[in-house]
Amino acid sequence: MKPAARTLQNSIFDWDRRRWSGRLLWLIVFSLGLHFAGLYVFHVVYPSTTSLPPPAAQVSVLNPQNPQDHRLLDWVDLNDPSAISAPRVDESLVAKLVPSYRPTFSDETPEIRKSRAGPSAQEAATPSLFTPDNLFPRQVRPAPVEQKTRFVSHLEFGPTLESRQPATIEKLPASQRPYEPTTFFAGISKEGAVEYLFLWRSSGNDQLDHLAEESVKRLKFQPADKETWDTILLHWGTVTP
């Protein structure tokens, strides 16, 4: 029985067991070696750079009471920072690098050409005697003469001086052309004399302002029981009243 069982066992699934291959083991070892080599190269030999944020903007204030700042301020007073910080330029090097330019026509002499005589002017035709203007003469209307507007110089008093206006006003000065009125702030005494006179607004001409001041000072106002202050305007005209 035993030999038969052994023969049956040998006849079922009777093949040689293959020898186990070590290629997979070597592949795993090689992969681990590559991983360790990559970690060593990229983390030990060449570590990854870390980006730092830019420093915050700062403003340095120099204090003259501080000895270090005072020393720097003294140095700035003695040395011009713009002259020191600016790059120096070698003039001789500039002359060598910059090419010299000379126009091509600088050596050429322009040719002087004689002016050509134009065609002889044709003689003007003799005007005809039988023109419409000669046969039917027209009367020429005289050109209208523009009348220049003439302005008369006059005085204007403030509301406070309306009741104290002078009885008679002397001849007022005039100007060659209209100007802005000269305004005075005047103080009139009880007797009616111009005691105080201040130039309030000029006409733009100092000579006219002086003439206006002399004319206002000669005015004689009506007497009152107290001093009166108000404005006096001299409107300039081209004709005296």
C-alpha positions in Angstrom: 0.0 0.0 0.0 2.8 2.4 0.7 4.5 2.1 -2.6 1.2 2.6 -4.4 0.4 5.7 -2.4 3.8 7.1 -3.0 3.4 6.5 -6.7 0.0 8.3 -6.7 1.5 11.2 -4.8 4.3 11.5 -7.3 1.9 11.5 -10.3 -0.3 14.3 -9.0 1.2 17.8 -9.2 4.5 16.5 -9.9 6.7 19.5 -11.0 9.9 20.9 -9.7 9.7 23.8 -7.3 11.2 26.9 -8.9 14.1 28.5 -7.1 13.2 31.8 -5.4 14.7 34.8 -7.4 16.4 37.7 -5.5 15.6 40.4 -8.2 12.8 41.9 -6.1 15.0 42.2 -3.1 17.7 44.0 -5.0 15.0 46.3 -6.5 13.7 47.3 -3.1 17.3 47.9 -1.8 18.1 50.0 -4.9 14.9 52.1 -4.4 15.7 52.7 -0.8 19.2 53.7 -1.7 17.9 56.2 -4.2 15.5 57.7 -1.7 18.2 58.2 1.0 20.5 59.7 -1.6 17.9 62.2 -2.7 17.1 63.2 0.9 20.8 63.6 1.6 21.5 65.7 -1.5 18.4 68.0 -1.3 18.1 68.4 2.5 21.7 68.2 3.7 24.0 69.2 0.9 21.7 71.7 -0.8 19.0 72.7 1.8 15.9 74.5 0.5 16.1 78.3 0.7 13.7 80.0 3.1 12.2 83.3 1.9 12.2 86.1 4.5 9.7 88.9 4.3 11.2 92.3 3.4 12.1 94.5 6.4 9.5 97.2 7.3 10.2 100.7 6.2 11.8 102.8 8.9 12.6 106.5 9.1 15.7 107.5 10.9 15.6 110.9 12.5 18.9 112.7 13.3 18.9 114.3 16.7 21.5 117.1 17.1 21.7 116.4 20.8 22.9 112.8 20.1 26.8 112.8 19.8 26.7 110.3 16.9 24.1 112.2 15.0 25.8 115.5 15.7 29.0 114.0 14.3 27.2 112.9 11.1 25.6 116.3 10.7 28.9 118.1 11.0 30.3 115.8 8.3 27.4 116.6 6.0 28.0 120.4 6.5 31.7 119.9 5.5 31.1 117.6 2.6 28.5 117.9 0.0 26.7 114.4 -0.2 25.7 115.0 -3.8 29.2 115.6 -4.9 30.5 112.5 -3.1 27.7 110.1 -4.0 27.5 111.1 -7.7 29.7 108.9 -10.0 32.7 110.7 -11.4 33.0 111.0 -15.1 36.4 110.8 -16.9 36.3 113.6 -19.5 39.1 112.1 -21.5 37.3 108.7 -21.7 34.1 110.5 -22.9 36.1 112.2 -25.7 37.5 108.8 -26.8 34.1 106.9 -26.7 32.0 109.6 -28.3 32.6 109.6 -32.1 33.4 112.9 -33.7 30.8 114.0 -36.1 31.4 116.2 -39.1 28.7 116.8 -41.8 29.6 115.8 -45.3 28.5 119.1 -46.7 30.9 121.1 -44.5 33.6 121.1 -47.1 31.4 121.9 -50.0 31.1 125.5 -51.2 27.7 126.5 -52.5 27.5 127.6 -56.0 26.4 131.2 -56.5 23.8 131.4 -59.3 22.8 134.5 -61.0 19.1 135.4 -60.7 17.2 135.0 -63.8 15.6 138.1 -65.2 11.8 137.8 -65.2 9.7 138.5 -68.2 9.3 142.1 -69.1 6.3 143.6 -67.4 3.5 144.3 -69.8 2.5 147.9 -70.1 -0.7 148.7 -68.3 -3.5 149.1 -70.6 -4.8 152.7 -71.0 -8.0 153.0 -69.1 -11.1 153.7 -71.1 -12.8 157.1 -70.9 -16.2 155.6 -71.3 -16.5 153.8 -68.1 -19.7 153.7 -66.0 -18.1 155.8 -63.3 -17.1 158.5 -65.8 -20.4 158.5 -67.6 -22.6 158.3 -64.5 -20.7 159.9 -61.6 -22.0 158.8 -58.2 -22.1 161.0 -55.2 -20.0 159.8 -52.4 -21.6 160.0 -49.0 -19.5 161.6 -46.3 -18.2 159.2 -43.8 -20.1 159.5 -40.5 -18.0 161.1 -37.7 -18.1 159.1 -34.6 -18.9 161.2 -31.6 -16.8 160.4 -28.6 -18.6 160.0 -25.4 -17.6 162.6 -22.9 -17.7 162.0 -19.1 -17.8 164.8 -16.6 -15.9 164.5 -13.3 -18.2 164.6 -10.3 -18.1 163.8 -6.6 -20.2 161.2 -4.7 -20.7 161.5 -0.9 -21.6 158.7 1.5 -25.1 158.7 3.2 -23.7 160.3 6.4 -22.4 163.3 4.4 -25.5 163.8 2.3 -26.9 166.4 4.7 -23.5 168.2 4.9 -22.7 168.5 1.2 -20.7 171.6 0.2 -22.7 174.5 -1.0 -20.2 175.2 -3.8 -17.6 172.8 -5.4 -14.5 174.1 -7.0 -13.4 173.0 -10.4 -12.6 169.3 -10.3 -9.6 167.8 -12.2 -10.1 165.6 -15.3 -8.2 162.8 -17.0 -7.4 162.0 -20.6 -9.3 158.8 -20.4 -11.8 157.2 -17.9 -10.3 155.7 -14.7 -11.7 153.9 -11.7 -13.1 156.4 -9.1 -10.8 157.4 -6.3 -12.3 156.7 -2.9 -11.4 158.4 0.3 -12.5 157.9 3.9 -12.8 161.4 5.3 -13.4 162.8 8.8 -15.3 166.2 8.7 -15.0 168.5 11.7 -17.9 170.4 13.3 -16.9 173.5 11.3 -17.1 171.6 8.0 -13.4 171.3 7.2 -11.8 168.1 6.0 -9.8 167.2 9.1 -8.8 163.6 8.3 -8.5 162.0 4.8 -7.4 158.5 4.0 -7.1 156.9 0.6 -9.6 154.0 0.6 -9.4 152.8 -3.0 -6.9 154.0 -5.7 -7.8 154.7 -9.3 -4.6 153.1 -10.5 -2.9 156.4 -11.2 -0.9 157.9 -8.4 -0.9 161.4 -10.0 -4.7 161.4 -10.3 -5.0 160.2 -6.7 -2.9 163.1 -5.6 -5.0 165.6 -7.6 -8.2 164.1 -6.1 -6.8 164.4 -2.6 -6.0 168.1 -3.1 -9.5 168.8 -4.5 -11.2 167.0 -1.6 -9.1 168.8 1.0 -10.4 172.2 -0.3 -14.0 171.3 0.1 -16.1 173.2 2.7 -18.9 171.2 4.2 -22.0 172.4 6.1 -21.4 172.8 9.9 -22.8 170.3 12.3 -22.9 169.6 16.1 -20.4 166.6 15.8 -17.7 165.1 13.6 -18.9 163.1 10.6 -17.1 160.1 9.0 -17.9 158.7 5.6 -16.6 158.0 2.1 -16.1 160.5 -0.7 -15.8 159.2 -4.3 -14.3 161.3 -7.2 -15.5 159.8 -10.5 -13.0 160.7 -13.1 -14.2 162.1 -16.4 -12.6 163.6 -19.5 -14.3 167.0 -18.9 -14.4 169.2 -15.8 -17.8 170.5 -14.6 
